[in-house]
């Protein structure tokens, strides 16, 4: 059995059940399924003792896989696989306060033998930033696999018709302008106008009433309750302007719940042919992330939600959503991990 040094620093940080923590666990599981022993590197490798730490854990023939560019060491003594979740600090001016440091991290990542991008969008943006250096890199692209509550294939896919809510998800604990959470209130008002309620789950829900007074906070303390919440909704609305992948809409789709989202970044890849993509009125390339949601766009969301009253249409959307979500399978993720390993062994 071969081995890989896998940086797992995110597992000891708050919110490890989502985001980078969940991605790290997905990598650990994938390596196990393809027969590779994972040697965990639980601490960041930015310090002067990083090389010594790595050599103590595994010989120079053992490749290093880190989950983000900023977690690579400065000194290179072995083959690198660098996962890239997004290029937000490079692309969005609201996140460029990290400035030169972020650019150095991404440029350091261009020294990796393999860049494991979670979407074509991320790969393209990374390649554009590093320029000619990208020619020496093996790119592997695969989104994190989606895991949701198993649902019997015999269960009716139109089960959400007639439900009284549209679902959304937030994390309001810290500011994250690209999520455009201030768009929830006009969406909630439009949804109310067609007789439904916008129910919002996530974290920091105590701040929701001030942000979107017409939305209803809904606690989902664990995965089971989250999946039940998503599965019961008529539709899932996603307001994000920019994603490296975007897990929440993918989870909804895996449960057969149609998504209504704005066509941008990798969101277009995730939603794919399942329908429900609306033209983004404030593209990240040209608009400020704090710009208001135009009335016409809020109305377009409500119209799509109303269309889902039709059982046949919702059934088609549900089938297409599940089919699209199956592209983000463990089997496809495992194949991508094998491709990474092949390039460094």
Sine and cosine of phi, psi and omega as CSV:
sin_phi,cos_phi,sin_psi,cos_psi,sin_omega,cos_omega
0.00,0.00,0.76,-0.65,0.08,-1.00
-0.98,0.21,0.10,-1.00,-0.03,-1.00
-0.72,-0.70,0.38,-0.93,0.11,-0.99
-0.63,-0.78,0.66,-0.75,0.14,-0.99
-1.00,0.09,0.89,-0.45,-0.06,-1.00
-0.90,-0.43,0.87,-0.49,0.07,-1.00
-0.93,0.36,0.81,-0.58,-0.08,-1.00
-0.80,-0.60,0.49,0.87,-0.09,-1.00
-0.86,0.50,-0.51,0.86,-0.07,-1.00
-0.92,0.39,-0.34,0.94,-0.05,-1.00
-0.94,0.34,-0.31,0.95,0.01,-1.00
-0.98,-0.18,0.14,0.99,-0.04,-1.00
-0.98,-0.22,0.37,-0.93,0.05,-1.00
-0.86,0.51,0.58,-0.82,0.01,-1.00
0.97,0.25,0.42,0.91,-0.06,-1.00
-0.93,0.38,-0.20,0.98,0.01,-1.00
-0.98,0.20,-0.20,0.98,0.02,-1.00
-0.79,-0.62,-0.04,-1.00,0.14,-0.99
0.83,0.56,-0.73,-0.69,-0.09,-1.00
-0.91,0.42,-0.52,0.86,0.04,-1.00
-0.90,0.43,-0.70,0.71,0.02,-1.00
-0.91,0.41,-0.62,0.79,0.03,-1.00
-0.89,0.45,-0.67,0.74,0.01,-1.00
-0.88,0.48,-0.68,0.73,0.04,-1.00
-0.90,0.43,-0.60,0.80,0.05,-1.00
-0.89,0.45,-0.64,0.77,0.06,-1.00
-0.90,0.43,-0.70,0.71,0.01,-1.00
-0.86,0.52,-0.70,0.72,0.00,-1.00
-0.91,0.42,-0.67,0.75,-0.02,-1.00
-0.90,0.45,-0.70,0.72,0.03,-1.00
-0.87,0.49,-0.63,0.77,0.04,-1.00
-0.89,0.46,-0.67,0.74,-0.03,-1.00
-0.92,0.39,-0.49,0.87,0.00,-1.00
-1.00,-0.07,0.15,0.99,0.13,-0.99
0.99,0.11,0.47,0.88,0.00,-1.00
-0.93,-0.37,0.75,-0.66,0.02,-1.00
-0.98,0.18,0.78,-0.62,0.00,-1.00
-1.00,-0.07,0.82,-0.57,0.14,-0.99
-0.97,-0.24,0.94,-0.34,-0.09,-1.00
-0.96,0.30,0.67,-0.74,0.13,-0.99
-0.90,-0.44,1.00,-0.06,-0.20,-0.98
-0.98,0.17,-0.14,0.99,-0.05,-1.00
-0.91,-0.41,0.50,-0.86,0.10,-1.00
-0.84,0.54,0.49,-0.87,-0.10,-0.99
-0.96,-0.29,0.42,0.91,-0.06,-1.00
-1.00,0.09,-0.22,0.98,-0.07,-1.00
-0.99,0.15,0.15,-0.99,-0.04,-1.00
-0.93,0.37,-0.35,0.94,-0.03,-1.00
-1.00,-0.04,0.21,0.98,-0.09,-1.00
-0.89,0.46,-0.69,0.72,-0.03,-1.00
-0.88,0.47,-0.69,0.72,0.01,-1.00
-0.89,0.46,-0.67,0.74,0.02,-1.00
-0.87,0.49,-0.72,0.70,-0.02,-1.00
-0.90,0.44,-0.65,0.76,-0.02,-1.00
-0.93,0.36,-0.50,0.87,0.07,-1.00
-0.94,0.34,-0.54,0.84,-0.04,-1.00
-0.99,0.11,-0.57,0.82,-0.03,-1.00
-0.33,-0.94,0.54,-0.84,-0.01,-1.00
-0.91,0.42,0.15,-0.99,-0.07,-1.00
-0.91,0.42,-0.29,0.96,0.04,-1.00
-0.99,0.17,-0.16,0.99,-0.01,-1.00
-1.00,0.04,0.89,-0.46,-0.03,-1.00
-0.93,0.35,0.40,-0.92,0.05,-1.00
-0.95,-0.32,0.75,-0.66,0.07,-1.00
-0.87,-0.49,0.87,-0.50,0.07,-1.00
-0.93,-0.37,0.42,-0.91,-0.13,-0.99
-1.00,-0.06,-0.06,1.00,0.03,-1.00
-0.31,-0.95,0.49,-0.87,-0.05,-1.00
-0.83,0.56,-0.61,0.79,-0.04,-1.00
-0.94,0.34,-0.06,1.00,-0.05,-1.00
-0.97,-0.24,0.05,1.00,0.05,-1.00
-0.97,0.23,0.52,-0.86,0.14,-0.99
-0.96,0.29,0.24,-0.97,0.05,-1.00
-0.99,0.13,-0.57,0.82,0.00,-1.00
-1.00,-0.06,0.74,-0.67,-0.05,-1.00
-0.96,-0.27,0.90,-0.43,-0.01,-1.00
-0.83,-0.56,0.18,0.98,-0.04,-1.00
-0.29,-0.96,0.08,-1.00,0.05,-1.00
-0.94,0.33,0.60,-0.80,-0.01,-1.00
-0.90,-0.43,0.66,-0.75,0.29,-0.96
-0.90,-0.44,0.85,-0.53,-0.02,-1.00
-0.88,-0.47,0.90,-0.43,0.13,-0.99
-0.97,0.25,0.66,-0.75,0.06,-1.00
-0.84,-0.54,0.91,-0.41,-0.05,-1.00
-0.99,0.14,-0.53,0.85,-0.03,-1.00
-0.16,-0.99,0.08,-1.00,0.09,-1.00
-0.83,-0.56,0.59,0.81,-0.05,-1.00
-0.81,0.58,-0.73,0.68,-0.03,-1.00
-0.91,0.42,-0.33,0.95,0.02,-1.00
-1.00,0.01,-0.54,0.84,-0.18,-0.98
-0.99,-0.13,-0.54,0.84,-0.12,-0.99
-0.96,-0.27,0.86,-0.51,-0.09,-1.00
-0.90,0.43,-0.44,0.90,0.03,-1.00
-0.92,0.38,-0.27,0.96,-0.02,-1.00
-0.93,-0.38,0.13,0.99,-0.08,-1.00
-1.00,0.04,0.23,0.97,0.09,-1.00
-0.90,0.44,-0.37,0.93,0.04,-1.00
-0.97,0.25,-0.29,0.96,0.20,-0.98
0.75,0.66,-0.81,-0.59,-0.13,-0.99
-0.88,0.47,-0.59,0.81,-0.05,-1.00
-0.86,0.50,-0.72,0.70,0.01,-1.00
-0.89,0.46,-0.67,0.75,0.00,-1.00
-0.89,0.46,-0.62,0.79,0.04,-1.00
-0.91,0.42,-0.63,0.78,0.03,-1.00
-0.88,0.48,-0.72,0.70,-0.02,-1.00
-0.94,0.34,-0.57,0.82,0.04,-1.00
-0.93,0.36,-0.60,0.80,0.08,-1.00
-0.88,0.47,-0.61,0.79,0.02,-1.00
-0.90,0.43,-0.39,0.92,0.02,-1.00
-0.94,0.33,-0.12,0.99,0.09,-1.00
-0.99,0.10,-0.14,0.99,-0.01,-1.00
-0.94,0.34,0.58,-0.82,0.12,-0.99
-0.92,0.39,-0.57,0.82,-0.05,-1.00
-0.76,-0.65,0.74,-0.68,0.20,-0.98
-0.93,-0.36,0.87,-0.49,-0.04,-1.00
-0.98,-0.17,0.99,-0.10,-0.06,-1.00
-1.00,-0.05,0.57,-0.82,-0.05,-1.00
-1.00,0.00,0.06,1.00,0.09,-1.00
-0.27,-0.96,0.33,-0.94,0.07,-1.00
-0.90,0.44,-0.60,0.80,0.02,-1.00
-0.85,0.52,-0.73,0.68,0.00,-1.00
-0.89,0.46,-0.69,0.72,0.02,-1.00
-0.86,0.51,-0.71,0.70,-0.02,-1.00
-0.90,0.44,-0.67,0.75,0.00,-1.00
-0.92,0.38,-0.65,0.76,0.04,-1.00
-0.90,0.44,-0.72,0.70,0.00,-1.00
-0.86,0.51,-0.66,0.75,0.00,-1.00
-0.89,0.45,-0.64,0.77,-0.04,-1.00
-0.93,0.38,-0.71,0.71,-0.09,-1.00
-0.99,0.10,-0.19,0.98,0.09,-1.00
0.90,0.44,-0.75,-0.66,-0.09,-1.00
-0.88,0.47,-0.41,0.91,0.02,-1.00
-0.86,0.52,-0.44,0.90,-0.04,-1.00
-0.90,0.44,-0.36,0.93,-0.03,-1.00
-0.92,0.40,-0.39,0.92,-0.02,-1.00
-1.00,-0.09,0.05,1.00,-0.08,-1.00
-0.97,-0.24,0.65,-0.76,0.19,-0.98
-1.00,0.03,0.88,-0.47,0.03,-1.00
-0.99,-0.13,0.74,-0.68,0.12,-0.99
-0.82,-0.57,0.73,-0.69,-0.07,-1.00
-0.83,-0.56,0.81,-0.58,0.09,-1.00
-0.28,-0.96,0.75,-0.66,0.07,-1.00
-0.97,0.23,0.40,-0.92,0.05,-1.00
-0.87,0.49,0.71,-0.71,-0.01,-1.00
-0.91,0.41,0.56,-0.83,0.01,-1.00
-1.00,-0.03,0.68,-0.73,0.04,-1.00
-0.79,-0.61,0.87,-0.49,0.03,-1.00
-0.70,-0.72,0.10,-0.99,0.02,-1.00
-0.86,0.51,0.78,-0.62,0.05,-1.00
-0.88,0.48,0.71,-0.71,0.02,-1.00
-0.82,-0.58,0.75,-0.66,-0.04,-1.00
-0.85,0.52,0.67,-0.74,0.02,-1.00
-0.91,0.41,-0.29,0.96,0.01,-1.00
-0.99,0.10,-0.18,0.98,0.00,-1.00
-0.94,0.34,0.71,-0.70,-0.06,-1.00
-0.88,0.48,0.78,-0.63,-0.03,-1.00
-0.96,0.29,-0.30,0.95,-0.01,-1.00
-1.00,-0.02,0.39,0.92,-0.15,-0.99
-0.90,0.44,-0.35,0.94,-0.05,-1.00
-0.99,0.13,-0.19,0.98,-0.04,-1.00
-0.88,0.47,0.75,-0.67,0.01,-1.00
1.00,0.01,-0.15,0.99,0.06,-1.00
-0.92,0.40,0.36,-0.93,-0.16,-0.99
-0.99,-0.16,0.27,0.96,-0.03,-1.00
-0.54,-0.84,0.41,-0.91,0.20,-0.98
-0.94,-0.34,0.63,-0.77,-0.10,-0.99
-0.98,-0.19,0.50,-0.87,0.15,-0.99
-0.52,-0.85,0.28,-0.96,-0.03,-1.00
-0.70,-0.71,0.64,-0.77,-0.03,-1.00
-0.66,-0.75,0.28,-0.96,0.27,-0.96
-0.69,-0.72,0.98,-0.20,-0.11,-0.99
-0.99,-0.17,0.19,0.98,-0.04,-1.00
-0.94,0.35,-0.57,0.82,0.04,-1.00
-0.71,-0.70,0.50,-0.87,0.00,-1.00
-0.89,0.45,0.68,-0.73,0.04,-1.00
-0.56,-0.83,0.99,0.14,-0.17,-0.98
-0.82,0.57,-0.54,0.84,-0.08,-1.00
-0.91,0.42,-0.35,0.94,0.00,-1.00
-0.97,0.26,-0.31,0.95,0.05,-1.00
0.78,0.62,0.79,0.62,-0.01,-1.00
-0.90,0.44,-0.39,0.92,0.02,-1.00
-0.93,0.36,-0.15,0.99,0.08,-1.00
-0.99,0.17,-0.20,0.98,-0.05,-1.00
-0.91,0.42,-0.60,0.80,-0.06,-1.00
-0.91,0.42,-0.77,0.64,0.06,-1.00
-0.88,0.47,-0.52,0.85,0.06,-1.00
-0.93,0.37,-0.68,0.73,0.02,-1.00
-0.86,0.51,-0.66,0.75,0.00,-1.00
-0.90,0.43,-0.67,0.74,0.01,-1.00
-0.92,0.39,-0.63,0.78,0.03,-1.00
-0.90,0.43,-0.64,0.77,0.06,-1.00
-0.88,0.48,-0.55,0.83,-0.04,-1.00
-0.92,0.39,-0.31,0.95,0.06,-1.00
-0.95,-0.30,0.27,0.96,0.14,-0.99
1.00,0.06,0.27,0.96,0.01,-1.00
-0.87,-0.49,0.15,-0.99,0.01,-1.00
-0.88,-0.48,0.64,-0.77,0.15,-0.99
-1.00,0.01,0.93,-0.36,0.05,-1.00
-0.98,-0.19,0.73,-0.69,-0.11,-0.99
-0.84,-0.54,0.78,-0.62,0.07,-1.00
-0.90,-0.44,0.08,-1.00,0.02,-1.00
0.76,-0.65,-0.58,-0.81,-0.07,-1.00
-0.84,-0.54,0.45,-0.89,-0.04,-1.00
0.94,0.34,0.51,0.86,-0.08,-1.00
-0.92,0.40,-0.29,0.96,0.05,-1.00
-0.90,0.44,-0.32,0.95,0.01,-1.00
-1.00,-0.04,-0.10,0.99,-0.08,-1.00
-0.91,0.42,-0.68,0.73,-0.04,-1.00
-0.83,0.55,-0.58,0.81,0.02,-1.00
-0.95,0.31,-0.50,0.87,-0.04,-1.00
-1.00,0.08,-0.70,0.72,-0.08,-1.00
-0.62,-0.78,0.99,0.15,-0.10,-1.00
-0.89,0.45,-0.35,0.94,0.00,-1.00
-1.00,-0.01,-0.06,1.00,0.07,-1.00
-1.00,-0.02,0.45,-0.89,-0.05,-1.00
-0.94,-0.34,0.90,-0.44,0.05,-1.00
-0.93,0.38,0.67,-0.74,-0.04,-1.00
-0.70,-0.71,0.91,-0.41,-0.03,-1.00
-0.96,0.26,0.71,-0.70,0.13,-0.99
-0.72,-0.69,1.00,0.05,-0.18,-0.98
-0.95,0.31,-0.22,0.98,0.00,-1.00
-0.57,-0.82,0.11,-0.99,-0.05,-1.00
-0.87,0.49,-0.65,0.76,-0.03,-1.00
-0.86,0.50,-0.71,0.70,-0.02,-1.00
-0.95,0.32,-0.53,0.85,0.07,-1.00
-0.90,0.44,-0.74,0.67,-0.02,-1.00
-0.90,0.44,-0.62,0.79,0.05,-1.00
-0.90,0.44,-0.66,0.75,0.03,-1.00
-0.88,0.47,-0.72,0.70,-0.01,-1.00
-0.92,0.39,-0.67,0.74,-0.05,-1.00
-0.92,0.40,-0.47,0.88,-0.04,-1.00
-1.00,0.09,-0.14,0.99,-0.07,-1.00
-0.99,0.15,0.48,-0.88,0.11,-0.99
-0.93,0.36,-0.60,0.80,0.00,-1.00
-0.41,-0.91,0.32,-0.95,0.09,-1.00
-0.90,-0.44,0.81,-0.59,-0.04,-1.00
-0.97,-0.24,0.71,-0.71,-0.04,-1.00
-0.76,-0.65,0.86,-0.51,-0.13,-0.99
-0.99,-0.17,-0.02,1.00,-0.15,-0.99
-0.85,0.52,0.61,-0.79,0.05,-1.00
-1.00,0.00,-0.32,0.95,-0.15,-0.99
-0.33,-0.94,0.79,-0.62,0.05,-1.00
-0.66,-0.75,0.51,-0.86,0.19,-0.98
-0.98,0.18,-0.60,0.80,0.14,-0.99
-0.64,-0.76,-0.94,0.35,-0.01,-1.00
0.98,-0.20,1.00,0.03,-0.08,-1.00
-0.98,0.21,-0.65,0.76,-0.08,-1.00
-0.82,0.57,-0.74,0.67,0.03,-1.00
-0.90,0.43,-0.53,0.85,0.01,-1.00
-0.92,0.39,-0.64,0.77,0.05,-1.00
-0.89,0.46,-0.68,0.73,0.02,-1.00
-0.88,0.47,-0.70,0.72,-0.03,-1.00
-0.90,0.44,-0.62,0.78,0.01,-1.00
-0.88,0.47,-0.42,0.91,0.03,-1.00
-1.00,-0.03,0.06,1.00,0.03,-1.00
1.00,0.09,0.21,0.98,0.00,-1.00
-1.00,-0.05,0.85,-0.52,-0.01,-1.00
-0.89,0.45,0.58,-0.82,-0.01,-1.00
-0.95,-0.30,0.62,-0.79,0.18,-0.98
-0.87,-0.49,0.90,-0.43,-0.11,-0.99
-0.59,-0.81,0.19,-0.98,0.00,-1.00
-1.00,-0.05,0.67,-0.75,-0.07,-1.00
-0.97,0.23,0.99,-0.15,0.02,-1.00
-0.38,-0.93,0.28,-0.96,0.10,-1.00
0.60,0.80,-0.70,-0.72,-0.03,-1.00
-0.99,0.11,-0.10,0.99,0.05,-1.00
-0.84,0.54,-0.58,0.82,0.02,-1.00
-0.90,0.44,-0.59,0.80,0.02,-1.00
-0.94,0.35,-0.66,0.75,-0.04,-1.00
-0.92,0.39,-0.76,0.64,-0.03,-1.00
-0.95,0.32,-0.61,0.79,0.11,-0.99
0.82,0.57,-0.74,-0.67,-0.07,-1.00
-1.00,0.01,0.18,0.98,-0.05,-1.00
-0.97,0.23,-0.17,0.99,0.02,-1.00
1.00,0.00,0.10,-1.00,0.07,-1.00
1.00,0.02,0.09,1.00,0.06,-1.00
-0.99,0.10,0.76,-0.66,-0.01,-1.00
-0.90,-0.43,0.63,-0.77,0.03,-1.00
-0.81,0.58,0.76,-0.65,-0.02,-1.00
-0.98,0.21,0.88,-0.48,-0.05,-1.00
-0.97,0.23,-0.27,0.96,-0.01,-1.00
-0.75,-0.66,0.96,0.28,-0.06,-1.00
-0.86,0.51,0.61,-0.80,-0.05,-1.00
-0.88,0.48,-0.45,0.89,-0.04,-1.00
-0.93,0.37,-0.42,0.91,-0.16,-0.99
-0.75,-0.67,-0.22,0.98,-0.12,-0.99
-0.90,-0.43,0.44,-0.90,0.11,-0.99
-0.96,0.29,0.63,-0.78,-0.05,-1.00
-0.95,0.33,-0.25,0.97,0.03,-1.00
-0.99,-0.10,0.16,0.99,0.04,-1.00
-0.91,0.41,0.54,-0.84,-0.02,-1.00
-0.96,0.29,0.37,-0.93,0.08,-1.00
-0.98,0.19,0.84,-0.54,0.04,-1.00
-0.88,0.47,0.56,-0.83,0.02,-1.00
-0.82,0.57,-0.65,0.76,-0.04,-1.00
-0.88,0.48,-0.59,0.81,-0.01,-1.00
-0.95,0.30,-0.64,0.77,0.06,-1.00
-0.89,0.46,-0.63,0.77,0.03,-1.00
-0.92,0.40,-0.58,0.81,0.02,-1.00
-0.90,0.43,-0.62,0.78,0.06,-1.00
-0.89,0.46,-0.73,0.68,-0.01,-1.00
-0.88,0.48,-0.61,0.79,0.01,-1.00
-0.90,0.43,-0.67,0.74,0.02,-1.00
-0.91,0.41,-0.65,0.76,0.05,-1.00
-0.89,0.46,-0.66,0.75,0.01,-1.00
-0.90,0.43,-0.61,0.79,0.03,-1.00
-0.85,0.53,-0.49,0.87,-0.03,-1.00
-0.95,0.30,-0.05,1.00,0.16,-0.99
-0.91,0.41,-0.46,0.89,0.02,-1.00
-0.96,0.26,0.89,-0.45,-0.11,-0.99
-0.87,0.50,-0.64,0.77,-0.02,-1.00
-0.92,0.39,-0.68,0.73,0.01,-1.00
-0.90,0.43,-0.69,0.72,0.00,-1.00
-0.91,0.42,-0.60,0.80,0.06,-1.00
-0.87,0.50,-0.71,0.70,0.02,-1.00
-0.88,0.48,-0.68,0.73,0.01,-1.00
-0.91,0.42,-0.62,0.79,0.01,-1.00
-0.91,0.41,-0.71,0.71,0.04,-1.00
-0.87,0.49,-0.72,0.69,0.00,-1.00
-0.90,0.43,-0.58,0.82,0.00,-1.00
-0.91,0.41,-0.72,0.69,0.02,-1.00
-0.90,0.43,-0.64,0.76,0.02,-1.00
-0.88,0.47,-0.69,0.73,0.02,-1.00
-0.91,0.42,-0.66,0.75,-0.02,-1.00
-0.90,0.44,-0.51,0.86,0.00,-1.00
-0.92,0.40,-0.27,0.96,0.09,-1.00
-0.91,0.41,-0.41,0.91,-0.01,-1.00
-0.99,-0.15,0.88,0.48,-0.09,-1.00
-0.99,-0.15,0.28,-0.96,0.09,-1.00
-0.89,0.46,-0.60,0.80,-0.01,-1.00
-0.88,0.47,-0.69,0.72,0.01,-1.00
-0.93,0.37,-0.62,0.79,0.03,-1.00
-0.91,0.41,-0.67,0.74,0.03,-1.00
-0.88,0.47,-0.66,0.76,0.02,-1.00
-0.88,0.47,-0.61,0.79,0.03,-1.00
-0.93,0.38,-0.64,0.77,0.04,-1.00
-0.89,0.46,-0.66,0.75,0.06,-1.00
-0.87,0.49,-0.65,0.76,0.02,-1.00
-0.89,0.45,-0.62,0.79,0.06,-1.00
-0.88,0.48,-0.74,0.68,-0.04,-1.00
-0.90,0.44,-0.65,0.76,-0.02,-1.00
-0.87,0.50,-0.54,0.84,-0.05,-1.00
-0.98,0.21,-0.24,0.97,-0.06,-1.00
-0.86,-0.51,0.09,1.00,0.00,-1.00
-0.80,-0.60,0.00,0.00,0.00,0.00
